Amino acid sequence: MATNYTAWTLDAVQQLTEMARERVPVSVMSLKLKRPIETVSAKLAELGIVPAPETPEG
């Protein structure tokens, strides 16, 4: 089951969980980790982490 996306490294997972603790929205996590929003959301769900709600800009 190969994908076009890079596998999650321990460092990337640690960054993801730290950002989740800081209540960073998924869209921002996606940009910082350079991964699609869907991939970030799926990993959060796999880890049992509920992401922060998206906040409207402006």
One Martini backbone bead per residue (centre of mass of N, CA, C, O) as a GRO file, in nm:
protein
   58
    1MET     BB    1   0.071   0.054   0.030
    2ALA     BB    2   0.142   0.305  -0.151
    3THR     BB    3   0.252   0.643  -0.138
    4ASN     BB    4   0.329   0.991  -0.202
    5TYR     BB    5   0.397   0.999   0.095
    6THR     BB    6   0.558   1.049   0.369
    7ALA     BB    7   0.656   0.908   0.628
    8TRP     BB    8   0.625   0.888   0.965
    9THR     BB    9   0.813   1.027   1.188
   10LEU     BB   10   0.896   1.081   1.503
   11ASP     BB   11   0.938   1.385   1.471
   12ALA     BB   12   0.667   1.449   1.328
   13VAL     BB   13   0.486   1.341   1.557
   14GLN     BB   14   0.593   1.533   1.774
   15GLN     BB   15   0.511   1.791   1.631
   16LEU     BB   16   0.212   1.728   1.611
   17THR     BB   17   0.152   1.696   1.918
   18GLU     BB   18   0.251   1.974   2.002
   19MET     BB   19   0.052   2.139   1.829
   20ALA     BB   20  -0.202   2.016   1.956
   21ARG     BB   21  -0.144   2.121   2.244
   22GLU     BB   22  -0.143   2.430   2.119
   23ARG     BB   23  -0.395   2.453   1.921
   24VAL     BB   24  -0.333   2.398   1.628
   25PRO     BB   25  -0.439   2.410   1.330
   26VAL     BB   26  -0.443   2.194   1.068
   27SER     BB   27  -0.358   2.396   0.845
   28VAL     BB   28  -0.090   2.471   0.988
   29MET     BB   29   0.031   2.193   1.018
   30SER     BB   30   0.043   2.135   0.718
   31LEU     BB   31   0.245   2.358   0.648
   32LYS     BB   32   0.476   2.282   0.850
   33LEU     BB   33   0.483   1.964   0.742
   34LYS     BB   34   0.422   1.930   0.437
   35ARG     BB   35   0.106   1.833   0.438
   36PRO     BB   36  -0.185   1.723   0.396
   37ILE     BB   37  -0.470   1.765   0.565
   38GLU     BB   38  -0.570   1.470   0.548
   39THR     BB   39  -0.311   1.343   0.671
   40VAL     BB   40  -0.316   1.491   0.941
   41SER     BB   41  -0.599   1.404   1.029
   42ALA     BB   42  -0.544   1.099   1.021
   43LYS     BB   43  -0.318   1.097   1.233
   44LEU     BB   44  -0.477   1.214   1.465
   45ALA     BB   45  -0.689   0.989   1.469
   46GLU     BB   46  -0.488   0.756   1.518
   47LEU     BB   47  -0.394   0.905   1.800
   48GLY     BB   48  -0.657   1.042   1.939
   49ILE     BB   49  -0.671   1.342   1.829
   50VAL     BB   50  -0.819   1.652   1.885
   51PRO     BB   51  -0.853   1.913   1.705
   52ALA     BB   52  -0.850   2.225   1.648
   53PRO     BB   53  -1.028   2.470   1.553
   54GLU     BB   54  -1.102   2.660   1.306
   55THR     BB   55  -1.008   2.992   1.221
   56PRO     BB   56  -1.097   3.279   1.109
   57GLU     BB   57  -0.982   3.511   0.906
   58GLY     BB   58  -0.991   3.859   1.017
   0.00000   0.00000   0.00000
